Amino acid sequence: MYQNRRSTYAGFILVFVAIKVVLNLFAISHFGFQRDELLHLALGDHLAWGYKEVPPFIAVIAKLSSTLFGDSIFATRVFCTLFAGLIVWFTGLLTVEFGGRKFGIALACLGIILAPAFVGSEYLLQPVIFDQFWWVLTVYLIVKYINSSSVKYLYFIGIAVGLGLLTKYTMGFFALALVIGLLFTKQRRLLFNKHVLGAILIALVLFIPNVIWQFQHHLPVITHMSTLRKTQLDYIKPSDFISQQVMVNGSFILLWLTGFFFLIFSFKLRKYQFLAFAYITIFLFLMEMSGKSYYIFGAYPMLFAAGGFGFERWIKNNKYQLRTLTFVVLIIPSLPIFPMLLPILPLKQTLSFFEFNRKYNSVLDFIVTWEDHQKHPTTQDYGDMLGWDEMTKKVADVYNTLTPDQQKHTIIWADNYGEAGAIHHFGKLYNLPDVYSLDSSFTLWTPPSLSPDYIIYIDDDDNVTKRLAPYMQSYKKIGEVDNPLAREKGTAIYLLTKPDAMFAYIYQHERAKKLLE
């Protein structure tokens, strides 16, 4: 009976997987590489068990993408599209495990396809999409174990948690939240199964190489989180986090709230009540820690699945008009912002879409408000995809003004990881030497000392005139990024000549300090 019921809707779920994949395919070649993607591609060229910002999984994905498919934008985002489809797949399967049928499955899967949180986070080469996958897979495996009592699922959970920890450290907090949720319910007996120890051992074996790397490199994750808190997280108030969770799924808040309350109060879902307590736990933890809104996105698929089941219980098969109205209420509000979150349209049409909304739908102004609290023509993510090729070409133009002998004594220096990632990636087209930077993980790949005659310096701040000029024989601004839509607009390119011994000393001092952070 169990097996028959569980295998009924695979074909139906695949329809929604296909929709998700096709929508991503329309989008993944538009605009350009996003800032973080350029960093992750660079990580893929320097495989290790850890990095200053993230665990190693994203670097492995980047390396596989470039090796198997090439270095185009499309190739870079192939695995993201695949995992986006898998998230829909397991959300659908989880709905079935809860007892949902076609109507419930359709609602849950549409949540992943259309809710703003998932539209905007599931096409870029970033850890967030893979983090979401491990969360939903872990929940599915726990529910599968509860429904079948097959211990193999406990060991699969160990693998999922271990790989999740190698993807993003938030997996550890979610795993702890699940344990706390289990302790609050009758399902706590699951924790006392001897095979749970085996699952924990598997997770630790997978994760321990990254732990060793962290200690070998002076625990950069702590410094990274401390810096993140000072520069970004401290500005996030608990009220901000709450309001963001209300907004990030748009109209699909009706779906996940229904799922949340069904998990708590429904007799039919009493076996899975621990998931609601897990959500409360991770919500409160991230709110207290001033977490970014997307840190918790991976918890919503289980609520969508429960919400799909809940709506199906409320609206019976013969109430076609109510079911149709439910689809309309959930879907229609999501459509106006869809191209603002997923670049399914070319740039020109996308800009027209933004302009239309600016004039006639000002309620969406928050989408184009960047970290500088100013309104811009596009979203910050879109702004982070533009200007990189222009910047690299201008760097190459400066490099090519030098004689071959001068080029041998020239280095390229980037002030931030986005600029460094762009030069690292696009510089191959112009036969540029690899770039140096003391930002982010690029610090790990810098030499102990520098003694160049020429430095091509990419500066998004005012470092040259305020800090470096006294240590140079001369300096000259050659150009800057002109793209008005780029977040890097105004980033300057300088040619510095004959740095003195004090510059070499300052470099060694700052590099040593960065390596200890």
PATOR-370421 format. One record per residue (C-alpha): x, y, z; residue number from 1. Coordinates in Angstrom, 3 decimals. Each point is the difference from the previous one (the first is absolute). Layout:
BEGIN
PT; X; Y; Z; NUM
...
//
This chain:
BEGIN
PT; 0.000; 0.000; 0.000; 1
PT; 2.764; 2.457; 0.981; 2
PT; 2.154; -0.721; -3.029; 3
PT; -2.887; 0.201; -2.434; 4
PT; -1.142; 3.353; 1.327; 5
PT; 3.486; 1.422; -0.036; 6
PT; 0.705; -0.860; -3.647; 7
PT; -3.191; 1.413; -1.521; 8
PT; 0.905; 3.608; -0.683; 9
PT; 3.596; -0.075; -1.293; 10
PT; -1.016; 0.886; -3.555; 11
PT; -2.191; 2.834; 1.231; 12
PT; 2.817; 1.461; 2.114; 13
PT; 2.363; -0.185; -2.988; 14
PT; -2.255; 2.433; -1.867; 15
PT; 0.788; 2.665; 2.603; 16
PT; 3.675; -0.942; 0.020; 17
PT; 0.018; 0.596; -3.755; 18
PT; -1.698; 3.392; 0.391; 19
PT; 2.604; 1.089; 2.547; 20
PT; 2.890; -1.174; -2.170; 21
PT; -1.368; 1.634; -3.162; 22
PT; -0.519; 3.342; 1.745; 23
PT; 3.578; -0.113; 1.292; 24
PT; 1.277; -0.891; -3.464; 25
PT; -1.671; 3.104; -1.399; 26
PT; 1.830; 2.109; 2.581; 27
PT; 3.461; -1.408; 0.553; 28
PT; 1.730; 1.497; -3.046; 29
PT; -1.283; 3.552; 0.433; 30
PT; 2.029; 2.957; 1.330; 31
PT; 3.298; -1.343; 1.375; 32
PT; 1.820; -1.678; 2.865; 33
PT; -1.096; 1.186; 3.418; 34
PT; 2.670; 1.257; 2.426; 35
PT; -0.121; -3.055; 2.274; 36
PT; 0.040; -2.380; -2.969; 37
PT; 3.335; 1.434; -1.096; 38
PT; 1.399; -0.696; 3.467; 39
PT; -1.319; -3.561; -0.029; 40
PT; 1.502; -0.657; -3.426; 41
PT; 3.349; 1.132; 1.398; 42
PT; -0.461; -2.349; 2.967; 43
PT; -0.547; -2.802; -2.506; 44
PT; 3.442; 0.713; -1.455; 45
PT; 1.532; -0.300; 3.487; 46
PT; -1.617; -3.135; 1.415; 47
PT; 0.477; -0.436; 3.743; 48
PT; -1.910; -1.269; 3.033; 49
PT; -1.023; 3.511; 0.950; 50
PT; 0.009; 3.698; -0.760; 51
PT; -0.361; 3.222; 1.942; 52
PT; -3.676; 0.471; -0.892; 53
PT; -1.488; -3.423; -0.701; 54
PT; 0.570; -3.737; 0.335; 55
PT; 1.337; -1.799; -3.096; 56
PT; -3.145; -1.398; -1.674; 57
PT; -0.619; 3.065; -2.185; 58
PT; 3.599; -0.156; -1.252; 59
PT; -0.444; -3.633; -1.031; 60
PT; -3.184; 0.907; -1.885; 61
PT; 1.829; 2.875; -1.707; 62
PT; 2.838; -2.304; -1.014; 63
PT; -2.379; -2.653; -1.323; 64
PT; -1.933; 2.623; -1.959; 65
PT; 3.081; 1.392; -1.722; 66
PT; 1.500; -3.443; -0.649; 67
PT; -3.164; -1.601; -1.378; 68
PT; -1.741; 2.913; -1.708; 69
PT; 2.493; 2.831; -0.503; 70
PT; 0.290; 3.487; 1.422; 71
PT; -3.078; 1.722; -1.478; 72
PT; -2.737; 1.488; 2.160; 73
PT; -2.332; -2.775; -1.132; 74
PT; 2.525; -2.689; 0.927; 75
PT; 0.640; 1.538; 3.407; 76
PT; -3.698; -0.159; 0.921; 77
PT; -0.837; -3.490; -1.280; 78
PT; 0.326; -1.636; 3.438; 79
PT; -2.039; 2.792; 1.584; 80
PT; -2.821; -0.736; -2.435; 81
PT; 0.278; -3.735; 0.698; 82
PT; -0.170; 0.502; 3.764; 83
PT; -2.900; 2.453; -0.387; 84
PT; -1.893; -2.804; -1.704; 85
PT; 0.969; -2.431; 2.754; 86
PT; -1.377; 2.351; 2.655; 87
PT; -3.351; -0.016; -1.813; 88
PT; 0.228; -3.797; -0.278; 89
PT; 0.558; -0.621; 3.688; 90
PT; -2.593; 2.606; 0.984; 91
PT; -2.514; -1.924; -2.084; 92
PT; 1.078; -3.329; 1.485; 93
PT; -0.229; 1.456; 3.504; 94
PT; -3.573; 1.104; -0.712; 95
PT; -0.808; -3.579; -0.985; 96
PT; 1.606; -1.284; 3.206; 97
PT; -2.292; 2.314; 1.961; 98
PT; -2.978; -1.523; -1.818; 99
PT; -0.486; 2.635; -2.666; 100
PT; -1.274; -0.677; -3.487; 101
PT; 0.056; 1.926; -3.261; 102
PT; -1.541; 3.232; 1.269; 103
PT; 2.308; 0.129; 3.018; 104
PT; 3.032; -0.949; -2.095; 105
PT; -0.787; 2.716; -2.544; 106
PT; -0.273; 2.675; 2.692; 107
PT; 3.222; -1.047; 1.745; 108
PT; 2.011; -0.214; -3.219; 109
PT; -1.354; 3.304; -1.276; 110
PT; 1.246; 1.532; 3.237; 111
PT; 3.556; -0.971; -0.944; 112
PT; -0.514; 1.158; -3.594; 113
PT; -1.651; 3.376; 0.667; 114
PT; 0.667; 1.157; 3.581; 115
PT; 2.445; 2.951; -0.181; 116
PT; 2.397; -1.596; 2.507; 117
PT; 0.639; -2.936; -2.323; 118
PT; -0.300; 1.824; -3.324; 119
PT; 2.840; 2.343; 0.906; 120
PT; 2.307; -2.463; 1.759; 121
PT; -0.023; -3.111; -2.170; 122
PT; 1.857; 0.832; -3.194; 123
PT; 3.318; 1.517; 1.089; 124
PT; 3.144; -1.958; 0.866; 125
PT; -0.243; 0.655; 3.722; 126
PT; -0.094; -2.306; 3.039; 127
PT; -3.564; 1.051; 0.854; 128
PT; -1.708; -2.243; -2.566; 129
PT; 2.021; -3.063; 1.008; 130
PT; -0.633; 0.823; 3.656; 131
PT; -3.749; 0.030; -0.710; 132
PT; 0.320; -3.373; -1.703; 133
PT; 1.710; -1.671; 2.959; 134
PT; -2.621; 1.407; 2.384; 135
PT; -2.975; -1.279; -1.984; 136
PT; 1.722; -3.334; -0.668; 137
PT; 0.731; -0.475; 3.722; 138
PT; -3.629; 0.689; 0.896; 139
PT; -1.204; -2.377; -2.703; 140
PT; 2.295; -2.765; 1.268; 141
PT; -1.160; 0.452; 3.610; 142
PT; -3.645; -0.163; -1.067; 143
PT; 0.772; -2.983; -2.195; 144
PT; 1.566; -1.777; 2.960; 145
PT; -3.010; 0.777; 2.214; 146
PT; -2.350; -1.385; -2.651; 147
PT; 2.016; -3.113; -0.825; 148
PT; 2.241; -0.744; 3.038; 149
PT; 2.755; -0.914; -2.462; 150
PT; 3.339; 0.772; 1.668; 151
PT; 1.697; 0.706; -3.321; 152
PT; -1.626; 3.418; 0.056; 153
PT; 1.809; 0.835; 3.234; 154
PT; 3.336; -0.596; -1.709; 155
PT; -1.137; 2.046; -2.988; 156
PT; -0.782; 2.797; 2.463; 157
PT; 3.597; -0.197; 1.246; 158
PT; 1.260; 0.446; -3.566; 159
PT; -2.381; 2.902; -0.655; 160
PT; 0.969; 1.807; 3.206; 161
PT; 3.718; -0.596; -0.601; 162
PT; -0.145; 1.335; -3.549; 163
PT; -2.236; 2.815; 1.201; 164
PT; 2.668; 1.060; 2.494; 165
PT; 2.523; 0.007; -2.843; 166
PT; -2.365; 2.328; -1.871; 167
PT; -0.994; 2.560; 2.617; 168
PT; 0.427; -0.026; 3.762; 169
PT; -3.679; 0.870; 0.490; 170
PT; -0.647; -3.700; -0.580; 171
PT; 1.341; -0.602; 3.506; 172
PT; -2.524; 2.398; 1.503; 173
PT; -2.846; -1.599; -1.939; 174
PT; 1.066; -3.503; 1.068; 175
PT; 0.014; 1.179; 3.616; 176
PT; -3.436; 1.592; -0.508; 177
PT; -1.330; -3.338; -1.274; 178
PT; 1.385; -1.765; 3.074; 179
PT; -1.650; 2.571; 2.280; 180
PT; -3.243; -0.405; -1.936; 181
PT; 0.144; -3.763; 0.474; 182
PT; 0.632; 0.397; 3.736; 183
PT; -3.192; 2.057; 0.303; 184
PT; -2.152; -2.784; -1.480; 185
PT; -0.626; -3.710; 0.294; 186
PT; 2.344; -0.571; -2.913; 187
PT; 2.886; 0.530; 2.437; 188
PT; 0.314; -3.777; 0.098; 189
PT; 1.599; 0.237; -3.450; 190
PT; 3.075; 1.556; 1.640; 191
PT; 0.572; -3.060; 2.149; 192
PT; 0.319; -2.369; -2.935; 193
PT; 3.521; -1.461; -0.018; 194
PT; 0.265; 0.676; -3.729; 195
PT; -0.156; 3.734; 0.705; 196
PT; 3.550; -0.316; 1.343; 197
PT; 1.045; -1.446; -3.330; 198
PT; -1.642; 2.923; -1.800; 199
PT; 1.799; 2.481; 2.259; 200
PT; 3.311; -1.764; -0.649; 201
PT; -0.511; 0.239; -3.775; 202
PT; -0.777; 3.719; 0.268; 203
PT; 3.109; 0.594; 2.124; 204
PT; 2.272; -1.975; -2.333; 205
PT; -1.183; 2.113; -2.927; 206
PT; 0.318; 3.277; 1.886; 207
PT; 3.206; -0.527; 1.984; 208
PT; 2.426; 0.919; -2.849; 209
PT; -1.517; 3.476; -0.100; 210
PT; 0.261; 0.283; 3.793; 211
PT; 3.700; -0.915; -0.210; 212
PT; 0.509; 2.577; -2.769; 213
PT; -1.706; 2.660; 2.140; 214
PT; 2.355; -0.630; 2.925; 215
PT; 3.015; -0.068; -2.295; 216
PT; -0.974; 3.454; -1.293; 217
PT; -0.847; 1.599; 3.367; 218
PT; -3.784; -0.514; -0.249; 219
PT; -0.758; 2.592; -2.714; 220
PT; -3.707; -0.841; 0.240; 221
PT; -0.101; 1.796; 3.358; 222
PT; 1.716; 3.088; -1.385; 223
PT; -2.229; -0.086; -3.086; 224
PT; -3.156; -0.143; 2.111; 225
PT; 1.311; 2.731; 2.294; 226
PT; 0.691; 2.262; -2.976; 227
PT; -3.359; -0.856; -1.522; 228
PT; -1.720; 0.861; 3.253; 229
PT; 1.779; 3.367; 0.287; 230
PT; -0.530; 1.020; -3.620; 231
PT; -3.445; -1.468; -0.733; 232
PT; -1.728; -2.145; 2.616; 233
PT; 0.067; 2.566; 2.813; 234
PT; -2.218; 2.195; -2.151; 235
PT; -2.683; -2.707; -0.201; 236
PT; -2.520; 0.448; 2.798; 237
PT; -2.244; -2.844; 1.203; 238
PT; -2.952; 1.926; -1.418; 239
PT; 1.796; 0.131; -3.372; 240
PT; 0.520; -3.758; 0.002; 241
PT; -3.664; -0.612; 0.859; 242
PT; -1.295; 2.386; -2.669; 243
PT; 2.331; -1.544; -2.580; 244
PT; -1.354; -3.470; 0.731; 245
PT; -3.510; 1.356; -0.515; 246
PT; 0.988; 1.449; -3.373; 247
PT; 2.537; -2.386; -1.546; 248
PT; -2.552; -2.576; -1.156; 249
PT; -2.560; 2.526; -1.216; 250
PT; -3.511; -1.384; -0.263; 251
PT; 1.326; -3.464; 0.851; 252
PT; 0.083; 1.105; 3.622; 253
PT; -3.562; -1.371; 0.013; 254
PT; 1.399; -3.382; -0.949; 255
PT; 2.836; -0.246; 2.494; 256
PT; -2.014; 1.414; 2.905; 257
PT; -2.666; -2.609; -0.723; 258
PT; 2.703; -2.650; 0.015; 259
PT; 1.440; 1.296; 3.259; 260
PT; -3.340; -0.109; 1.812; 261
PT; -0.907; -3.398; -1.473; 262
PT; 3.290; -1.410; 1.264; 263
PT; -0.803; 1.268; 3.489; 264
PT; -3.723; -0.694; 0.259; 265
PT; -1.033; -2.578; -2.609; 266
PT; -0.633; -3.512; 1.278; 267
PT; 0.928; -1.326; -3.456; 268
PT; 3.481; 1.560; 0.190; 269
PT; 0.636; -0.657; 3.698; 270
PT; 2.958; -2.275; -0.853; 271
PT; 1.749; 2.961; -1.605; 272
PT; -0.753; 2.634; 2.626; 273
PT; 3.703; 0.211; 0.812; 274
PT; 0.531; 1.840; -3.306; 275
PT; -2.050; 2.946; 1.245; 276
PT; 2.051; 0.142; 3.186; 277
PT; 3.173; -0.226; -2.079; 278
PT; -1.166; 2.978; -2.058; 279
PT; -0.740; 1.994; 3.169; 280
PT; 3.460; -0.859; 1.346; 281
PT; 1.960; 0.968; -3.116; 282
PT; -2.150; 3.118; -0.431; 283
PT; 0.663; 1.219; 3.535; 284
PT; 3.691; -0.855; -0.214; 285
PT; 0.561; 1.881; -3.269; 286
PT; -2.084; 2.926; 1.198; 287
PT; 2.089; 0.236; 3.166; 288
PT; 3.227; -0.308; -2.020; 289
PT; -1.139; 2.724; -2.441; 290
PT; 0.123; -2.504; -2.834; 291
PT; -0.724; 0.987; -3.580; 292
PT; -3.450; -0.892; -1.274; 293
PT; 1.246; -2.647; -2.437; 294
PT; 1.733; -2.023; 2.726; 295
PT; -3.354; -1.639; 0.816; 296
PT; -1.308; -0.531; -3.538; 297
PT; 0.807; -3.716; 0.155; 298
PT; -2.661; -0.466; 2.703; 299
PT; -2.887; 1.116; -2.199; 300
PT; -0.322; -2.997; -2.364; 301
PT; -1.173; -2.197; 2.908; 302
PT; -2.574; 2.663; 0.917; 303
PT; -1.122; 0.276; -3.633; 304
PT; -0.437; -3.776; -0.079; 305
PT; -2.050; 0.008; 3.197; 306
PT; -1.952; 2.998; -1.288; 307
PT; -0.825; -1.831; -3.220; 308
PT; -1.351; -2.874; 2.072; 309
PT; -1.949; 2.465; 2.164; 310
PT; -1.696; 1.743; -2.911; 311
PT; -0.876; -3.388; -1.450; 312
PT; -1.677; -0.966; 3.278; 313
PT; -1.969; 3.251; 0.013; 314
PT; -1.051; 0.059; -3.651; 315
PT; -1.414; -3.323; -1.152; 316
PT; 0.165; -1.437; -3.499; 317
PT; -3.462; 1.140; -0.987; 318
PT; 0.653; 3.677; 0.838; 319
PT; 1.670; 0.860; -3.294; 320
PT; -0.801; 3.701; 0.191; 321
PT; 1.638; 0.353; 3.403; 322
PT; 3.064; -1.904; -1.188; 323
PT; 0.257; 2.241; -3.047; 324
PT; -0.345; 3.085; 2.185; 325
PT; 2.796; -1.302; 2.253; 326
PT; 2.349; -0.276; -2.973; 327
PT; -0.947; 3.500; -1.167; 328
PT; 0.523; 1.574; 3.443; 329
PT; 3.426; -1.604; 0.384; 330
PT; 1.302; 0.334; -3.553; 331
PT; -1.194; 3.368; -1.333; 332
PT; 1.737; 2.236; 2.604; 333
PT; 3.326; -1.705; -0.765; 334
PT; 0.004; 0.739; -3.727; 335
PT; 0.707; 3.786; 0.060; 336
PT; 3.297; -0.472; 1.843; 337
PT; 1.149; -3.180; -1.747; 338
PT; 2.300; 1.695; -2.603; 339
PT; 1.361; 2.230; 2.773; 340
PT; 1.366; -3.057; 1.799; 341
PT; 0.787; -2.423; -2.830; 342
PT; 1.509; 1.486; -3.200; 343
PT; -2.249; -1.828; -2.447; 344
PT; -0.059; 3.076; -2.256; 345
PT; 2.913; 1.700; -1.801; 346
PT; 1.457; 3.053; 1.719; 347
PT; -1.862; 2.614; -2.032; 348
PT; -3.423; -1.547; 0.655; 349
PT; 0.890; -0.573; 3.657; 350
PT; 0.848; 3.682; 0.422; 351
PT; -3.348; 0.934; -1.562; 352
PT; -1.688; -2.312; 2.477; 353
PT; 1.771; 1.720; 2.910; 354
PT; -0.909; 3.425; -1.351; 355
PT; -3.663; -0.964; -0.328; 356
PT; -0.093; -1.210; 3.599; 357
PT; 1.802; 3.128; 1.190; 358
PT; -2.729; 2.166; -1.510; 359
PT; -3.087; -2.046; 0.745; 360
PT; 0.862; -2.433; 2.787; 361
PT; 2.138; 1.851; 2.548; 362
PT; -0.824; -2.604; 2.659; 363
PT; 2.793; -2.064; -1.573; 364
PT; 2.651; 2.687; 0.503; 365
PT; 1.616; -2.115; 2.718; 366
PT; 1.157; -2.440; -2.690; 367
PT; 2.208; 2.655; -1.626; 368
PT; 1.284; 1.462; 3.281; 369
PT; 3.639; -1.065; 0.437; 370
PT; 2.234; -0.216; 3.052; 371
PT; 0.712; 3.716; -0.400; 372
PT; -3.734; 0.551; 0.731; 373
PT; -0.375; 1.738; -3.385; 374
PT; -2.393; -0.997; -2.792; 375
PT; 1.641; -1.196; -3.206; 376
PT; -1.192; -0.956; -3.498; 377
PT; 0.365; -3.738; 0.774; 378
PT; 0.391; -2.326; 2.958; 379
PT; 3.373; -0.236; 1.718; 380
PT; 0.493; -3.534; -1.300; 381
PT; -0.499; 1.222; -3.570; 382
PT; 2.349; 2.927; 0.659; 383
PT; 2.582; -2.502; 1.213; 384
PT; -0.142; -1.774; -3.378; 385
PT; 1.041; 2.976; -2.093; 386
PT; 3.246; 1.799; -0.759; 387
PT; 2.465; -2.820; 0.623; 388
PT; 0.942; -0.615; -3.651; 389
PT; 0.359; 3.759; -0.587; 390
PT; 2.276; 0.308; 3.032; 391
PT; 2.188; -2.917; -1.096; 392
PT; 0.348; 1.350; -3.549; 393
PT; 1.136; 3.368; 1.346; 394
PT; 2.546; -1.740; 2.228; 395
PT; 1.209; -1.932; -3.049; 396
PT; 0.282; 3.237; -1.988; 397
PT; 2.251; 1.466; 2.693; 398
PT; 2.075; -3.187; 0.158; 399
PT; 0.492; 0.023; -3.764; 400
PT; 1.395; 3.560; 0.054; 401
PT; 3.022; -1.392; 1.833; 402
PT; 2.978; -1.495; -1.754; 403
PT; 0.582; -3.773; 0.300; 404
PT; 2.844; 0.682; 2.448; 405
PT; -2.188; 2.279; 2.101; 406
PT; -2.784; -2.601; 0.002; 407
PT; 2.378; -2.498; 1.593; 408
PT; 0.281; 2.328; 3.000; 409
PT; -3.693; 0.912; 0.191; 410
PT; -2.664; -1.299; 2.337; 411
PT; -3.758; 0.538; -0.036; 412
PT; -1.578; 0.870; 3.338; 413
PT; -3.725; 0.014; 0.808; 414
PT; -1.525; 1.667; 3.023; 415
PT; -2.935; -2.419; 0.500; 416
PT; -0.790; -3.618; -0.763; 417
PT; -2.478; 0.810; -2.778; 418
PT; 2.610; 1.951; -1.932; 419
PT; 2.611; -2.661; 0.688; 420
PT; -2.386; -2.742; -1.121; 421
PT; -0.778; 1.876; -3.199; 422
PT; 3.679; 0.446; -0.891; 423
PT; 0.686; -3.629; 0.896; 424
PT; -2.821; -1.197; -2.257; 425
PT; -0.062; 2.431; -2.938; 426
PT; 3.738; 0.670; 0.102; 427
PT; 0.610; -3.344; -1.708; 428
PT; -1.530; 1.482; -3.173; 429
PT; 2.678; 2.706; -0.034; 430
PT; 2.972; -2.084; 1.210; 431
PT; 0.217; 2.081; 3.163; 432
PT; 2.085; -1.178; 2.956; 433
PT; -2.083; -1.189; 2.931; 434
PT; -1.292; 2.612; 2.342; 435
PT; 1.007; 0.664; 3.614; 436
PT; -2.276; 1.197; 2.784; 437
PT; -0.068; 0.006; 3.781; 438
PT; -3.775; -0.265; 0.053; 439
PT; -1.782; -3.234; 0.849; 440
PT; 1.625; -3.328; -0.915; 441
PT; 2.205; 1.663; -2.599; 442
PT; 2.296; 0.760; 2.947; 443
PT; 0.804; -3.720; 0.209; 444
PT; 1.526; 0.038; -3.476; 445
PT; 2.225; 3.073; 0.301; 446
PT; 3.803; -0.294; 0.124; 447
PT; 1.904; 0.774; 3.235; 448
PT; 1.605; 3.085; -1.530; 449
PT; -0.383; 2.314; -2.990; 450
PT; 2.549; 2.082; -1.898; 451
PT; -1.690; 1.141; -3.235; 452
PT; 0.975; 2.981; -2.106; 453
PT; -3.559; 0.599; -1.156; 454
PT; -3.384; -0.629; 1.610; 455
PT; -3.298; 0.165; -1.843; 456
PT; -2.284; 0.792; 2.918; 457
PT; -3.789; -0.427; -0.078; 458
PT; -1.436; 2.232; 2.700; 459
PT; -3.671; 0.293; 0.956; 460
PT; 0.860; 2.258; 2.940; 461
PT; 2.660; 2.688; 0.331; 462
PT; 2.988; -2.112; 0.961; 463
PT; 2.413; 1.330; -2.605; 464
PT; -0.167; 3.675; 0.852; 465
PT; -0.507; -0.450; 3.745; 466
PT; 2.307; -2.908; 0.771; 467
PT; 2.281; -1.108; -2.815; 468
PT; 1.062; 3.195; -1.765; 469
PT; 2.836; 0.858; 2.467; 470
PT; 1.694; -3.326; -0.725; 471
PT; -0.048; 0.331; -3.804; 472
PT; 2.296; 1.835; -2.367; 473
PT; -3.107; 0.927; -1.968; 474
PT; -3.606; -0.995; -0.481; 475
PT; -2.593; 0.742; -2.632; 476
PT; -3.686; -0.753; -0.330; 477
PT; -0.487; -1.628; -3.399; 478
PT; -3.733; -0.612; -0.018; 479
PT; -3.025; -1.230; 1.925; 480
PT; -3.071; -2.200; -0.359; 481
PT; -2.580; 2.042; -1.918; 482
PT; -2.981; -2.369; -0.082; 483
PT; -2.720; 2.011; 1.780; 484
PT; -1.838; -3.150; 1.078; 485
PT; 3.029; -1.690; 1.573; 486
PT; 0.499; -0.024; 3.744; 487
PT; 3.688; 0.543; -0.806; 488
PT; -0.745; 3.196; -1.951; 489
PT; 2.803; 2.460; 0.693; 490
PT; 2.535; -2.647; 1.001; 491
PT; 3.315; 1.482; -1.127; 492
PT; 2.989; -1.580; -1.704; 493
PT; 3.407; 1.442; 0.842; 494
PT; 3.518; -0.593; -1.202; 495
PT; 2.454; 0.252; 2.907; 496
PT; 3.742; 0.087; -0.632; 497
PT; 3.092; -0.793; 2.032; 498
PT; -1.410; -0.820; 3.473; 499
PT; 2.607; 0.531; 2.721; 500
PT; 1.162; -2.290; 2.815; 501
PT; -2.671; 1.341; 2.361; 502
PT; -2.705; -1.318; -2.333; 503
PT; 1.565; -3.481; 0.170; 504
PT; 0.085; 0.230; 3.799; 505
PT; -3.641; 1.119; 0.223; 506
PT; -1.024; -2.823; -2.327; 507
PT; 1.770; -2.634; 2.108; 508
PT; -1.517; 1.418; 3.195; 509
PT; -3.548; 0.117; -1.357; 510
PT; 0.293; -3.433; -1.590; 511
PT; 1.217; -1.538; 3.267; 512
PT; -2.870; 1.642; 1.841; 513
PT; -2.573; -1.216; -2.551; 514
PT; 1.312; -3.562; 0.127; 515
PT; -0.552; -0.059; 3.759; 516
PT; -3.588; 1.185; -0.303; 517
//
